């Protein structure tokens, strides 16, 4: 369990495949991108009474919030997270290249990037997104999500609204 303001990356670093890292309800302000480093673990936030994500990870406009670039598969799970304030060249909220995690009940709001304000799906990425929301993200290409030609995401019950991009 990681309390609000705690070090999420430190918990990931010591976790083993199959572990669940529980984030308490509240805000988290990582100083560097949270990297799943290829582990098949669950990063689970708290859910509000209405089911909305209650754990907020805020990049404060200076970092990409999350990344999966080490061959993560469907056993790498993000659940009940609100990802905001991310900023990067590719994927302000989340960047996946050769990573195919599962995202359940996640909200991406107010992230920015050159490509994929909310999420960038690079080569070889086939994540499953279920009940995810993308709102007010911005990018030059793919305001909510930029999907590279070799990616094959599955989106179920997802909402994209008020995202902004010059293309896509």
N, C-alpha and C positions, 0 to 999 in steps of 0.2 A: 504494500500500500504506500502510495506517495501522497503526502499532504499538499495542499495548495502552496505554490511557490517552491516546491521541492524539486529535486534533480531527477527528471525523467530519464535522461540518458544514463545516469549512474545505475538506475534500476535495470535498464535494458542490458547494460554491460555485464551485469552479474547474473542475469536470467538465463535459464536453460530452455531448450525447445519444450513446448507444452505448458510453460508457465503463464500465469495471468498477472499482469501488472495492473492493479486497481488504482485509478486516480480518484481522489476524493473530489467532491463538488467544490468548485472554486477556480481561481485563475492561476495559470502557470506562465512564466516569462523566461523561456530558455535563452541562453546567451549564444548558442550555436544550434545549427540544424539537428534535429533529432533523427538519428540514423538507426534503422532496425537491424543493421549489420548482418543480414541474412538469416536472422533467427525466426523460427516458427513459434512466436509468442503472441499473446493477446494484450493489447494496450486498451484497457476498458475504462471509460469515464463513467461518472455517475449520471443517472437519468433523473430529470425532474418529474414531478407528479404527473405532468402531461405527456411524459415520454421524451421530451426534448433533451438534447445533450446538456449536461450540467457541469462538465469539465471543459474549461476554456484554455486553449493553448494559443498564446499571442506572440507573434514574431516582432511586434512593435515596429513594423515597417523596415526592419534591418536585416532579417534572415529569412531563408526558406524555413518553413515550420517542420515539415516531415519529409523523409526520403526513403525510398526502397530501391537500391541500386546494386544489391548483392545477391540476386537470384531468389528473392523472397517469393514464396508460393502462397496458396490459399490458406495455409496454416498461420500466416502472419495476418493478424486481425486487428483492425481499428474499430472501436465501438463506442458510441455515445460521446463523441468528441465535437467540440466547436473549434474550428481552426480559423484564426483570424490574424490580420496584420502581417501576413507573410509577404516577403518581397525577394525576388530572385530573377535571374535571366530566364530560367525555365522552371515553371511550377512554383509560384509563390507559396501556396498552401502545401502542396504535395508534388513531388517529382518521382516518377517511377521509370526506370530504364532497366530492362531485363528483370523486372520485379512484377509480381502479380498478386498483391495482397487482397484481402477481403475487407471491405468497408461496410459497416452496418450503422445506420442512424447517425451519420456524421453530417455536419453543416460546415460549409466553406463560405465565409462572408468577409468581404473587404480585403482580399488578397490581390497582389499585383505582380506582373511579370512581363517580359517581352513576349513569351509564349506560354500560354496556359496560366492565366491569373490564379484560378483556383487549383487546377491540377494539370500537370504535364505528363502525358503518357508517351514515353519514348519507345525506341525499338524493342520488340520482344515483350511488351507488357500486355497482360490480359487479366486485369483485376476484375473482381466482382464488386459492384456497388449496389447496395440494397438500402432503399429509404434514405438516400442522401440528398441534401439541398445545397444548391450553389446560388448565392445572392450577392450582388454588388461587387463582383470580382472584375478586374480589368487587365487587359493585355493588348499588345499590338496584334496578336493572332490568338484566337481562342480565349475569350474573356473568362468564361466559366471553366472550360476544359479544352486543351489542345491534344488531339489524338494523332500520333504519328502513323504513317501508312502501314507499318508492320505491327501495329497494336490491335488488339481485339477485345475491348472491354465489354462486359455484360452489365447493363444498367437496368435495375428493377425498381419501379416506384420512385424514381428520382425526379427532382424539380429543379429547373434552371430558370431564374428570373432576374431581370435587371442587371445582367452582366454586360460589359462593354468591351468591344474590340474593333479595330479597324478592319479585320478580316476574321471570319468565323465566330 
